[in-house]
């Protein structure tokens, strides 16, 4: 058992190191892209794709930047292939292109429309969201999460908050309520006795369920530091020893009643010359 625990700990440590290495390579590739060194950026992101330790999200980011780089270099077919690989990973992937170039986004949506079954035409790239991320939170205490639709409001049918504790794989989903041009919801991070980080992103969809805009993404969620809060004390009537004592009292009462009933019905004596009533005394 001890060897298994040590092996698991070592595996987690190596995984953490590998993830740090991949993230470093991604950051290097993004810097090359920002410096307009597009071919060097492509080579760097290819390294991420060739790394067996890269995650699904990291591979999607690499394919995105490879596609953007090829498109800027005028190689549309190669860009299309890269974007199709992105959409194979996440059909609702939202570009994180820092330049927010309408031309690049239009091409990406064109690829999505022809590649993703049922997506069709009409998915808008003209929706923009604005979100003021809270600086921090306290576990168990509600805070308001709000999104303002600054562009394309008629196209937004609903907005959802996707959140998870850092280190977990799955996001939980909570719908925000529409409120006059914005969507908001009172949200309480899970209560934990220790500090932790909550990762989240916000996603807007149209009336056909298509993603039209995101704030952050599953690949690069926002990080919200959450301060731990002591768990509430257990009510006295829920404590185990209270019910153990109650059980003991009940058992004692039942035994006493049984003994009393037996004592009252003791058999008649058989010693001469008459009857002798036998009783039990405690």
PEFEN-V570608 format. One record per pair of residues at least 24 apart in sequence whose C-alpha atoms are under 8 Angstrom apart, sorted by the first residue. I is the first residue (numbers start at 1). GAP is how many residues later the second one is. If there is no record, write none. Layout:
i->I gap->GAP
i->I gap->GAP
This chain:
i->15 gap->38
i->18 gap->35
i->18 gap->36
i->19 gap->34
i->19 gap->35
i->22 gap->26
i->22 gap->29
i->22 gap->31
i->22 gap->32
i->22 gap->36
i->23 gap->35
i->26 gap->32
i->26 gap->36
i->30 gap->35
i->33 gap->32
i->33 gap->36
i->38 gap->31
i->38 gap->32
i->38 gap->35
i->39 gap->30
i->41 gap->24
i->41 gap->25
i->41 gap->28
i->42 gap->24
i->42 gap->27
i->56 gap->33
i->57 gap->161
i->57 gap->162
i->58 gap->161
i->59 gap->27
i->60 gap->25
i->60 gap->26
i->60 gap->29
i->60 gap->30
i->60 gap->159
i->61 gap->25
i->61 gap->158
i->64 gap->31
i->68 gap->29
i->68 gap->36
i->71 gap->33
i->80 gap->28
i->80 gap->31
i->83 gap->25
i->83 gap->28
i->84 gap->27
i->84 gap->28
i->84 gap->31
i->87 gap->25
i->87 gap->28
i->87 gap->29
i->91 gap->25
i->92 gap->118
i->92 gap->119
i->94 gap->117
i->94 gap->119
i->94 gap->120
i->94 gap->123
i->119 gap->91
i->123 gap->87
i->123 gap->89
i->124 gap->31
i->124 gap->88
i->125 gap->87
i->125 gap->88
i->126 gap->25
i->126 gap->26
i->127 gap->24
i->127 gap->25
i->127 gap->26
i->127 gap->28
i->127 gap->29
i->127 gap->85
i->127 gap->86
i->128 gap->24
i->128 gap->85
i->129 gap->84
i->129 gap->85
i->129 gap->86
i->130 gap->85
i->131 gap->84
i->134 gap->90
i->135 gap->89
i->135 gap->90
i->136 gap->88
i->136 gap->89
i->136 gap->90
i->136 gap->91
i->137 gap->52
i->137 gap->87
i->137 gap->88
i->137 gap->89
i->137 gap->90
i->138 gap->51
i->138 gap->53
i->138 gap->88
i->138 gap->89
i->138 gap->90
i->138 gap->91
i->139 gap->49
i->139 gap->50
i->139 gap->51
i->139 gap->52
i->139 gap->53
i->139 gap->87
i->139 gap->88
i->139 gap->89
i->139 gap->90
i->140 gap->48
i->140 gap->49
i->140 gap->50
i->140 gap->51
i->140 gap->52
i->140 gap->89
i->141 gap->47
i->141 gap->48
i->141 gap->50
i->142 gap->44
i->142 gap->45
i->142 gap->46
i->142 gap->47
i->143 gap->43
i->143 gap->44
i->143 gap->45
i->144 gap->40
i->144 gap->41
i->144 gap->42
i->144 gap->43
i->145 gap->39
i->145 gap->40
i->145 gap->41
i->145 gap->42
i->146 gap->30
i->146 gap->36
i->146 gap->37
i->146 gap->38
i->146 gap->39
i->147 gap->35
i->147 gap->36
i->147 gap->37
i->148 gap->33
i->148 gap->34
i->148 gap->35
i->149 gap->32
i->149 gap->33
i->153 gap->28
i->155 gap->51
i->155 gap->52
i->156 gap->48
i->156 gap->49
i->156 gap->50
i->156 gap->51
i->156 gap->56
i->157 gap->47
i->157 gap->48
i->157 gap->49
i->157 gap->50
i->158 gap->25
i->158 gap->46
i->158 gap->47
i->158 gap->48
i->158 gap->49
i->159 gap->24
i->159 gap->43
i->159 gap->44
i->159 gap->45
i->159 gap->46
i->160 gap->42
i->160 gap->43
i->160 gap->44
i->161 gap->39
i->161 gap->40
i->161 gap->41
i->161 gap->42
i->162 gap->38
i->162 gap->39
i->162 gap->40
i->162 gap->41
i->163 gap->35
i->163 gap->36
i->163 gap->37
i->163 gap->38
i->164 gap->34
i->164 gap->35
i->164 gap->36
i->165 gap->31
i->165 gap->32
i->165 gap->33
i->165 gap->34
i->166 gap->30
i->166 gap->31
i->166 gap->32
i->166 gap->33
i->171 gap->29
i->189 gap->37
i->191 gap->37
i->191 gap->38
i->191 gap->40
i->192 gap->36
i->192 gap->37
i->192 gap->38
i->192 gap->39
i->193 gap->35
i->193 gap->36
i->193 gap->37
i->193 gap->38
i->194 gap->33
i->194 gap->34
i->194 gap->35
i->194 gap->36
i->195 gap->30
i->195 gap->31
i->195 gap->32
i->195 gap->33
i->196 gap->29
i->196 gap->30
i->196 gap->31
i->196 gap->32
i->197 gap->26
i->197 gap->27
i->197 gap->28
i->197 gap->29
i->198 gap->25
i->198 gap->26
i->198 gap->27
i->198 gap->28
i->199 gap->24
i->199 gap->25
i->200 gap->24
